[in-house]
């Protein structure tokens, strides 16, 4: 169970980096800092329909992020619990 937890944790970390990157490359509504450096609103990195593609991709990545967050929360709660000690079912008999 702990190996699966660490694999989920590594994928969660990678997913969080991808989500940060995707959010940062989206175009702002007011063009904020990009307009001050001479950026044109018609320029786009990935083509003409970049805004819709990035919005959809961000929604999918954020959904996966939330799912992995819940899974890791449940896994970490189960790793912290100890299994109850089981009493032996057989009784030894001693010689008189």
Secondary structure per residue as TSV (DSSP state, phi and psi in degrees):
chain	resnum	aa	ss	phi	psi
A	1	X	-	360.0	-34.7
A	2	X	H	-71.3	-30.5
A	3	X	H	-66.0	-42.4
A	4	X	H	-64.3	-38.2
A	5	X	H	-61.1	-45.4
A	6	X	H	-70.8	-31.3
A	7	X	H	-66.2	-43.5
A	8	X	H	-62.9	-39.4
A	9	X	H	-64.6	-41.6
A	10	X	H	-65.7	-42.4
A	11	X	H	-67.3	-35.2
A	12	X	H	-63.8	-41.4
A	13	X	H	-63.3	-44.7
A	14	X	H	-63.2	-40.8
A	15	X	H	-64.6	-37.1
A	16	X	H	-68.0	-36.6
A	17	X	H	-66.0	-42.1
A	18	X	H	-63.6	-41.5
A	19	X	H	-64.4	-41.9
A	20	X	H	-62.1	-44.6
A	21	X	H	-63.4	-44.7
A	22	X	H	-65.3	-38.4
A	23	X	H	-66.7	-39.6
A	24	X	H	-71.7	-26.9
A	25	X	H	-87.3	-4.0
A	26	X	S	-71.7	150.7
A	27	X	-	-81.0	135.0
A	28	X	-	-76.4	156.5
A	29	X	S	-68.8	-34.3
A	30	X	S	-98.7	1.4
A	31	X	-	63.9	1.1
A	32	X	H	13.8	-108.5
A	33	X	H	-71.2	-30.8
A	34	X	H	-64.6	-34.6
A	35	X	H	-70.0	-30.8
A	36	X	H	-72.8	-21.7
A	37	X	T	-96.7	10.9
A	38	X	T	86.0	16.6
A	39	X	-	-72.1	136.1
A	40	X	-	-92.5	145.0
A	41	X	T	-69.9	-19.6
A	42	X	T	-81.0	-19.3
A	43	X	-	-74.8	135.7
A	44	X	-	-144.5	152.4
A	45	X	S	-76.0	-36.8
A	46	X	S	-113.4	7.1
A	47	X	-	125.4	-165.9
A	48	X	T	-80.1	-32.4
A	49	X	T	-102.6	38.2
A	50	X	H	-64.5	-39.4
A	51	X	H	-61.5	-44.5
A	52	X	H	-69.5	-39.3
A	53	X	H	-64.4	-44.0
A	54	X	H	-68.2	-37.0
A	55	X	H	-63.4	-44.2
A	56	X	H	-66.8	-43.8
A	57	X	H	-64.5	-39.1
A	58	X	H	-63.5	-38.9
A	59	X	H	-64.6	-42.7
A	60	X	H	-65.5	-43.4
A	61	X	H	-67.5	-39.0
A	62	X	H	-69.0	-33.8
A	63	X	H	-64.2	-42.6
A	64	X	H	-65.7	-37.0
A	65	X	H	-61.1	-46.4
A	66	X	H	-65.4	-39.0
A	67	X	H	-63.6	-46.3
A	68	X	H	-67.0	-33.1
A	69	X	H	-63.3	-44.5
A	70	X	H	-65.7	-42.5
A	71	X	H	-61.7	-44.1
A	72	X	H	-66.1	-34.6
A	73	X	H	-64.2	-44.9
A	74	X	H	-66.7	-39.5
A	75	X	H	-65.9	-42.3
A	76	X	H	-68.6	-30.7
A	77	X	H	-68.6	-37.9
A	78	X	H	-75.6	-27.5
A	79	X	H	-71.3	-28.1
A	80	X	H	-77.4	-22.1
A	81	X	S	-81.1	143.9
A	82	X	-	-98.0	147.0
A	83	X	-	-73.9	139.9
A	84	X	-	-66.6	144.9
A	85	X	-	-71.6	132.9
A	86	X	-	-96.8	126.9
A	87	X	-	-75.5	145.3
A	88	X	-	-65.2	140.1
A	89	X	S	-89.1	-18.8
A	90	X	-	-98.7	140.8
A	91	X	-	-108.9	129.9
A	92	X	-	-83.0	140.3
A	93	X	-	-103.6	139.6
A	94	X	-	-101.2	150.3
A	95	X	-	-78.8	138.6
A	96	X	-	-75.0	360.0
